[in-house]
Amino acid sequence: MLSREDYKNYLGQMRNIENRMLGFYGKWADKIEDDSIKKVFSRISNEEKYHIRLIEELANLFNF
């Protein structure tokens, strides 16, 4: 069984990963000239924003 501290560490790690991915895809979506790739990178960037909101929602449930 995972402890409260385990969940807190896990959510912190997930926040870091999602924020790095958001930064990566957001940055490259602005720099890529190919519209089809730019569109996919923009969609991935939006998904990362959604993932971050889910992580925050879960953290709130744990009162972190």
N, C-alpha and C positions, 0 to 999 in steps of 0.2 A: 504494500500500500504506500502511496506517495504521501509525503508529509506536506504541510503547508509551505514550508521552505522550498521543497522540491518544485511545487507548483509555481511559486514566486520566481525561482531561478529559471524554470522552463519558459514562463511568459516573458521574462526579461530577455532570454535568448531569442525567442520568436520575434519580439519587438525589434531587436537589433537586425535580425535577418531580413525582416520585411522592410525596415527602413533603408537598409543597404540596397535591396532590390528595387525599391521605389526610386531611390536616387539614381541607380544605374539606368533603369529603363526610361525614367523621366529625362535624364541628361541626353541619352542617345536618341530618344524620340525627337528631340529638338535638332539634332545634328545630322541625322540620316536624311538623304535626299530621296531615296526610293519611297514613294508614297505607300506602297503596300506594306513594306517593313515598318515604316513610321506609324501606320495605322495599328499594326499588331503591337508594337512597343507601347503605344499610347493606351491600348486596351489592357495590356499587362500592367502598366503603371496604375491604371484605374482599379484593377483587381487588387493590387498591393495596398492601395488606400483602403479598400473594403476589408482586406485581411487585418490591417492595423486596427480598424474600428471593431472588428470581432474580438481581437486580442484585448482591447481596452474594455469591451463589454464583459468578457470573461474575468478580467482583473477586477472589475467593479463588483462582480458577484462574489469574489473572494475577499473583497475589501482591501485590495492592495493599493 
